[in-house]
Every structure is written in C-alpha cells, then in structure tokens.
C-alpha cells in the first residue's frame, strides 16, 4: 500500500471516529460522507462500508488504542531525523553540498534586503 492509499484510508477512519464520538453510536454512511465533504475530501462508499463493518460495536477509545499499538510496532524513521538535526559534523552522503547551497541562498536573500534599505534613504539609527 502506498502513502496516498494509506492517507485515504486514514481520512475515512478519522471521519468515522469523529462521528462515533459525537453520536455515541455507530455512525451512518451519510454522517461520515458529510464529515469528509466538510473538509474537501471525496468520500468512497466502499471504504466507508469497510470502516463501519470493521469497527462497529467498538468504542472509539478502543479503536484508537489498537491503532496506537500498531503504530508502536512499526519501525521508526530516526535516521531521517538524525540527518535533519543540526550537529557539529557534516552528515553523510550529499548533505554537505546541500548545506553549502543553503548558505549561498541565505546570503543571496540577505543582500537584496540590505540594498533595499540603502535605497530608501534612511537607516534604523539616523
């Protein structure tokens, strides 16, 4: 399952949980469709039926607890976080070149701002 499919399914589950919490009963297909439509997501009837069949009779707190248990068993992405975190050492791979490019872009952005201040004819302490 790709990322987009997973997000699509999670949106339907989130709408189901919102409806279940607000009504304290098994949500209807119409209620779930209305929740999804209110945020601009096109509802899929097949997916809504699947969610209702799978989670009917379970309180929302139990569905969330089961989901958290499944998330805890998934591998984490600590490697990606470690590369993004600033450190004294250069990250492995092509990241040093990317860091140099970012510094150049920052300098380029700062220079026009300084020039535009000069053009206005006054400074902060004049």
C-alpha positions, 0 to 999 in steps of 0.5 A, a space after each residue: 500500500 502506498 502513502 496516498 492509499 494509506 492517507 485515504 484510508 486514514 481520512 475515512 477512519 478519522 471521519 468515522 471516529 469523529 462521528 462515533 464520538 459525537 453520536 455515541 453510536 455507530 455512525 451512518 454512511 451519510 454522517 461520515 460522507 458529510 464529515 469528509 465533504 466538510 473538509 474537501 475530501 471525496 468520500 468512497 462508499 466502499 471504504 466507508 462500508 469497510 470502516 463501519 463493518 470493521 469497527 462497529 460495536 467498538 468504542 472509539 477509545 478502543 479503536 484508537 488504542 489498537 491503532 496506537 499499538 500498531 503504530 508502536 510496532 512499526 519501525 521508526 524513521 530516526 535516521 531521517 531525523 538524525 540527518 535533519 538535526 543540526 550537529 557539529 559534523 557534516 552528515 553523510 552522503 550529499 548533505 554537505 553540498 546541500 548545506 553549502 547551497 543553503 548558505 549561498 541562498 541565505 546570503 543571496 536573500 540577505 543582500 537584496 534586503 540590505 540594498 533595499 534599505 540603502 535605497 530608501 534613504 534612511 537607516 534604523 539609527 539616523 
